[in-house]
Amino acid sequence: MFSTTPIKVGFVGLSTSGWASAVLGPSLIQPFLKEAYDLVAVSTTSEASAQASAEKYSKEVGHPVKAYFGGTAQIAADPDVDLVAISVKAPYHKKAALPVIEAKKNLFIEWPAGASLKDTEEIAAAARKHGVRTMVGLQTRHSAVIQKVKQLLSTEVIGTVRSTNLTNLVPREWQLWTPFSKEKDLYLIEHRNGATQLHIPMTHLLDTVMYLLGDFVNVTATSSITYPTGTVVDNEGKPTAKTYTVENPDHFAVTGSLQGGVLANLFWRSGYATGEGRRMYMWEIEGDEGIIRIESAIPFPSIIEPDLYLNGMKVELEDSRNGILTLGAAWRDFAENGSQYATIEDAVKNHQLIEAIETSAALGKRVNL
């Protein structure tokens, strides 16, 4: 149950457009969370954008929303704010999070919660020091399909799980990473920014694997740069004359053992055009007595739920969630002091896995975690 007093939220990076505006903000102010959360302040990079955001969300929530701009120290110091949500680009995560934690305000931070393992470890250490509760935006755990799979696994309907196999495609039509990218998204191609395919969408999927089946205890990885040169496209998606050198892999083959002995295998690829017959997203979990399969004609991650099959028969869900409802379920779990949402400690574990995958691919050997 929710507490009698709503958690008052200050939101950093909640502008009038973009991911936070389209999904994160709406997920927080859904009617079923009205008793749990109250958006009271926003903070963006400029005074003009902060005022525009405050005006928009004042209308959404039905009362005045304060506007802050610049660094996060101001919104963190607001006595009316209990929790600060941060949705900015990965290179700025640590700089935005530390003043919030030092003010002893609870924290939501979008994945990857830092541009590197070092960043994330510093955020986690500060949170432990100041006794701050954290939630990280690894919301796939809360999708209706994943929650149903968790329930099925608890009944041992497929017997003891022995192996799992996943494949996913990031299609060229997304125009992210490679072989096409918009000018505004070029920060994604620089490894130092911590926003590569491995860092963001691939680890969203790996986090979900570990949530259901257990942590990796070792990994062996092979990676390749299949498209060494990318093309910048304009806002309409049309190629320009500008190109860029791709420095991060666009294909990964990762195998490893999970706690409990499950053998996991992931094949991740990107850059291909979508089309009839192309397998986009497929995940099999095999047990002694049966198999669970998750698949979709839409790549992972998606705001649309994939299809779920148990021993070849489609499982109809009681409720199906889009991205906003899935994030809303995570917010609810946090408000109820649940145990399903990801924390900054999970983010550290995920960054350790990222480093292990990169090390294994570079050295050609198994890496233990």
FENHU-V504004 format. One record per pair of residues at least 4 apart in sequence whose ideal C-beta (glycine too) atoms are under 6 Angstrom apart, sorted by the first residue. I is the first residue (numbers start at 1). GAP is how many residues later the second one is. D is the distance in whole Angstrom. If there is no record, write none. Layout:
i | gap | d
I | GAP | D
I | GAP | D
This chain:
i | gap | d
2 | 33 | 5
2 | 34 | 4
2 | 333 | 5
6 | 30 | 6
6 | 31 | 6
6 | 32 | 4
7 | 30 | 5
7 | 75 | 5
7 | 76 | 5
8 | 30 | 5
8 | 32 | 5
8 | 72 | 6
8 | 73 | 6
8 | 74 | 5
9 | 28 | 6
9 | 30 | 5
9 | 74 | 5
9 | 76 | 6
10 | 31 | 4
10 | 65 | 4
10 | 71 | 4
10 | 74 | 5
11 | 31 | 5
11 | 74 | 5
12 | 31 | 5
12 | 60 | 5
12 | 74 | 5
12 | 84 | 6
13 | 7 | 5
13 | 74 | 4
13 | 75 | 4
14 | 6 | 5
14 | 11 | 5
14 | 28 | 5
14 | 39 | 6
15 | 6 | 6
15 | 29 | 5
15 | 34 | 5
15 | 38 | 5
16 | 5 | 6
16 | 36 | 5
16 | 37 | 6
16 | 40 | 5
17 | 4 | 5
19 | 4 | 6
20 | 4 | 4
20 | 5 | 6
20 | 67 | 4
21 | 4 | 6
23 | 300 | 5
23 | 301 | 6
24 | 63 | 5
26 | 298 | 5
27 | 297 | 5
27 | 300 | 3
27 | 301 | 5
28 | 9 | 6
28 | 303 | 6
29 | 10 | 6
29 | 31 | 6
29 | 32 | 6
30 | 298 | 5
33 | 4 | 5
33 | 298 | 6
36 | 299 | 4
39 | 18 | 6
39 | 22 | 5
40 | 40 | 5
41 | 25 | 4
41 | 34 | 5
41 | 37 | 6
41 | 40 | 6
42 | 11 | 5
42 | 12 | 5
42 | 23 | 6
43 | 25 | 4
43 | 32 | 4
44 | 5 | 4
44 | 6 | 5
44 | 9 | 6
44 | 25 | 6
46 | 23 | 6
47 | 22 | 5
50 | 17 | 4
50 | 19 | 4
51 | 16 | 5
54 | 4 | 6
54 | 11 | 5
54 | 13 | 4
57 | 4 | 6
57 | 8 | 5
58 | 6 | 5
58 | 7 | 5
68 | 6 | 5
68 | 7 | 4
72 | 4 | 6
72 | 24 | 5
72 | 27 | 5
72 | 28 | 6
73 | 26 | 4
76 | 8 | 6
76 | 23 | 5
76 | 24 | 4
76 | 27 | 4
76 | 29 | 5
77 | 26 | 6
83 | 23 | 4
84 | 16 | 4
84 | 21 | 5
84 | 23 | 6
85 | 23 | 4
86 | 10 | 5
86 | 11 | 6
86 | 23 | 5
87 | 23 | 5
88 | 4 | 5
88 | 8 | 6
90 | 22 | 5
90 | 25 | 5
90 | 103 | 6
90 | 104 | 4
90 | 105 | 5
91 | 24 | 5
91 | 102 | 5
92 | 4 | 5
93 | 4 | 6
93 | 20 | 6
93 | 21 | 5
94 | 20 | 5
94 | 25 | 4
94 | 29 | 6
97 | 12 | 6
97 | 26 | 5
98 | 28 | 6
100 | 5 | 5
100 | 7 | 5
101 | 25 | 4
101 | 26 | 5
101 | 29 | 5
101 | 31 | 5
104 | 26 | 5
106 | 26 | 6
106 | 27 | 4
107 | 25 | 6
107 | 27 | 5
108 | 27 | 5
109 | 4 | 5
109 | 27 | 6
110 | 27 | 4
111 | 25 | 6
111 | 26 | 5
111 | 27 | 5
112 | 82 | 6
112 | 87 | 5
113 | 7 | 5
113 | 23 | 5
113 | 234 | 4
114 | 5 | 3
114 | 6 | 4
114 | 9 | 6
115 | 4 | 5
115 | 78 | 6
115 | 79 | 3
116 | 78 | 6
117 | 234 | 4
117 | 238 | 6
120 | 227 | 5
120 | 228 | 5
120 | 231 | 5
121 | 227 | 6
123 | 221 | 6
124 | 220 | 4
124 | 224 | 5
127 | 5 | 4
127 | 7 | 5
127 | 217 | 5
134 | 209 | 5
134 | 210 | 4
135 | 199 | 5
135 | 206 | 5
136 | 206 | 4
136 | 211 | 5
138 | 69 | 5
138 | 204 | 4
139 | 187 | 5
139 | 188 | 5
139 | 191 | 5
140 | 64 | 6
140 | 68 | 5
141 | 5 | 6
141 | 70 | 5
141 | 199 | 6
142 | 184 | 5
142 | 187 | 4
142 | 188 | 5
143 | 178 | 6
143 | 183 | 5
144 | 161 | 6
144 | 173 | 5
144 | 175 | 6
144 | 176 | 6
144 | 177 | 5
145 | 160 | 5
145 | 161 | 6
145 | 163 | 5
148 | 169 | 6
149 | 143 | 6
150 | 62 | 6
152 | 5 | 5
158 | 129 | 3
158 | 131 | 5
158 | 132 | 4
159 | 128 | 4
159 | 129 | 3
159 | 130 | 3
160 | 127 | 6
160 | 128 | 5
161 | 101 | 5
161 | 124 | 6
161 | 126 | 5
162 | 124 | 6
163 | 100 | 5
163 | 123 | 5
164 | 100 | 5
164 | 121 | 5
165 | 100 | 5
165 | 119 | 5
166 | 100 | 5
166 | 117 | 5
167 | 100 | 5
167 | 115 | 5
168 | 100 | 6
168 | 113 | 5
168 | 132 | 5
169 | 100 | 6
169 | 111 | 5
169 | 130 | 5
170 | 100 | 4
171 | 103 | 5
172 | 8 | 6
172 | 99 | 5
172 | 101 | 6
173 | 101 | 6
175 | 5 | 5
175 | 7 | 6
175 | 58 | 6
175 | 62 | 6
176 | 9 | 6
177 | 11 | 6
177 | 20 | 5
178 | 49 | 5
178 | 52 | 5
178 | 68 | 5
178 | 72 | 5
178 | 93 | 5
179 | 48 | 4
179 | 51 | 5
179 | 92 | 5
180 | 51 | 5
180 | 53 | 5
181 | 4 | 5
181 | 5 | 6
181 | 49 | 6
182 | 51 | 6
183 | 49 | 6
187 | 6 | 5
188 | 7 | 5
191 | 57 | 6
194 | 5 | 5
195 | 4 | 6
195 | 5 | 6
196 | 52 | 4
197 | 4 | 6
197 | 5 | 6
198 | 4 | 5
198 | 156 | 6
201 | 100 | 6
202 | 66 | 5
203 | 4 | 6
203 | 147 | 5
204 | 97 | 5
205 | 95 | 6
207 | 143 | 6
209 | 4 | 6
210 | 5 | 5
213 | 45 | 5
213 | 49 | 5
214 | 44 | 4
214 | 45 | 4
214 | 46 | 5
215 | 44 | 5
216 | 40 | 5
216 | 42 | 6
216 | 137 | 6
216 | 153 | 6
217 | 40 | 5
217 | 42 | 6
217 | 152 | 6
218 | 38 | 5
218 | 39 | 5
218 | 148 | 5
218 | 150 | 5
219 | 35 | 6
219 | 37 | 4
219 | 137 | 5
219 | 138 | 6
219 | 141 | 6
219 | 148 | 6
220 | 35 | 5
220 | 140 | 6
220 | 146 | 5
221 | 33 | 5
221 | 136 | 5
221 | 139 | 4
221 | 140 | 4
222 | 31 | 5
222 | 139 | 6
223 | 26 | 4
223 | 29 | 5
223 | 138 | 4
224 | 25 | 6
224 | 27 | 5
225 | 21 | 5
225 | 24 | 6
226 | 24 | 5
226 | 25 | 5
227 | 19 | 6
227 | 23 | 6
227 | 44 | 5
228 | 18 | 5
229 | 14 | 5
230 | 14 | 5
230 | 16 | 5
231 | 8 | 5
231 | 12 | 5
232 | 8 | 5
232 | 10 | 4
233 | 4 | 5
233 | 5 | 6
233 | 6 | 5
234 | 4 | 5
234 | 6 | 6
250 | 20 | 5
250 | 21 | 6
251 | 18 | 5
252 | 16 | 4
253 | 14 | 5
254 | 12 | 5
254 | 103 | 6
255 | 10 | 5
256 | 8 | 5
258 | 4 | 4
258 | 6 | 6
274 | 4 | 6
280 | 17 | 6
280 | 19 | 5
281 | 15 | 5
281 | 18 | 5
281 | 19 | 4
282 | 13 | 4
283 | 11 | 4
284 | 9 | 5
285 | 7 | 4
286 | 5 | 5
290 | 21 | 5
292 | 18 | 6
293 | 16 | 4
294 | 12 | 5
294 | 14 | 6
295 | 12 | 6
296 | 10 | 4
298 | 4 | 5
298 | 6 | 6
303 | 19 | 5
303 | 20 | 3
305 | 15 | 5
308 | 7 | 4
309 | 5 | 6
310 | 5 | 5
321 | 4 | 4
321 | 5 | 5
330 | 11 | 5
333 | 5 | 4
333 | 7 | 5
333 | 8 | 5
334 | 7 | 5
342 | 4 | 4
356 | 11 | 4
356 | 13 | 5
359 | 4 | 6
359 | 8 | 5
360 | 7 | 5
